[in-house]
Amino acid sequence: MVRKFYLWGVFVFFIFFSSCATLLNQTKTRNFKSLHCAVVPFVNYSETPLAGSRVAAILYGVLRSKGYAVDLLGGNETESDLKKKGYVCLVTGYVNEWRYKVGIDGEPAVSITYVVKDLTTGKKIASGSLSATEWGNKSLGLLTQQLFNKAF
């Protein structure tokens, strides 16, 4: 009888904690906090319209709140245009998933890859992959903001 309750307890524990997962995978070669950077809309591979622009705006807000010298641009500029305007690095990336899962709870699911590129050398300064799912009581924007806060 005790063993039966123990097994149910273990089962409930795994079900409870497997429903929300967060994954951060990142590499930083140097700090870019003091560099003048341009944040442009991310490439949108998700099914959500304008997800790339939304994610870039959220990242811009997070970076500004932490003291980074960044500007949010429309994404129509080339790298040579950015250099001429005095930008030293470019912050961009990919939105792989940005949606609410179908079901009763409507859980938000986010999967983003970001890249910070040095415009003078063409090398990566930092990059990473961020993924998370959460209970249905959080929005996509809040979940994305929390991921970026952990990454930067």
N, C-alpha and C positions, 0 to 999 in steps of 0.2 A: 504494500500500500504506500509506504514512504517512497519507495523507488518510483512508483507511478507519478507521484506529485513532483519528485525531483526531475523526472524526464519532462513533464509538462512545464516546469519552471525554466528549464534549459531551452525548450522549444520557444516559449514566449519571449525569453531574453533575446534569442537570435532573430526572431521575427521583428521585435521592437527595434533593435539596433541595425538591422539590415535595411530598413526602409529609408533611412537617411544616411547618405554617404558623401564624403568630400574627398577629393583627390587633388593634391597640389604637386606638380612636378616642374621644377624650375632650375635655370642656370643663370648666374650673374657673373660676368667677367669683370665688370667694374661698376661703380656707383655713378648714376647719371643725374643725381638730384640737382646739381648745380648747372647742368648743361641746358641750353635753350632748345627745347624739343617741340616738335609738332605732333599732335595726336590727330590721326585721320580715321575716318570710318573703317571698321573692320570688314573684311570680305565675308559676305553672308552665305554660308552653306546650309543654313537652317531653312525651314519652311515658313518662318515668321517674317513678314515683310518689314524692312528697315531695322532688323535686329542688329546689323553691323553699326549703324549710326547710333542706336540706343546704347550699345555696349561701349562704344568710343566715348559717348557723353558721360556715362557712368565712370569710366576709367579716368577721364579728364577731371571730374569732380573729386575723385579719390586722390589723384596725384596732387591737385592744387591744395587740397586740405592738408596734405602732408608736407607742403613746402616745395614741391617740384616746380621748376620753371618751364611750364608747358602752355601751349596754346591749342585750342580746338579748331581745326580747319575742315573745309568741306571735302577734301580728298581729290580735287581736280588738279592740284599742283603736281608737277613732276619733281623728282629729287633735285634737279638742277635749279628749279624755281625756289625750292625750299632753301638751298644753299645761298642763293642770291639774297634771300630775305633774312639771312643771318641764323638760320636754324642749324644746330649741330647734330641733332639726332631726330629720328622718326620713330614714332610709336604706332604700331598697327598690329594686325593679327587676323584671326579667323574665328567666326562663330559657327561651331559645328552643330550645336543644339541649343535652342532657346525657346522653350515651350512649356505648356502645362500638360502633364500626362493625362490621358483620358481615363476617367473613372470617377468614383464617388468623391474622392478627396481633391482631385485636380492638382496633384503635386507638381511644383515647378522643377524643371530639369534644365541645367545649364552646362555647356561644355564649350570652353573658349581656349584658344591658343593665342598668346601674345608674343610680339617680337619688338625689341628696341634695337634699332640699327644706327650705327655711327655713320653719318652722311659724309664725313671726310675720308674715312678709310673703307667704308662699305662692309665692315665687320659687325657682327652682333655684339651688343653690349649686354643684353639680357634677353631671355626667352623663357617661356613656360607654358604648361597646359594646366588648366583649371577646370574641374568638373565637380558638380554637386547635384544632389536631389534633396528635397526637404519635404516636410509635412505640408499639407495644403494651406496652412495659415500664413505662409510667406509669399511675397510676390517675386517675380523674376528679377525685378530691379534690385530689391533688397538682397536677394541671394547673390546676385552678381557683384554688388557692392561689398558684401562680406568676403567673397572670394578675393577680390582685388585688395581689400584691406589686409588680408593675410599674406598676399603675395608681395606687397610693397611696404 
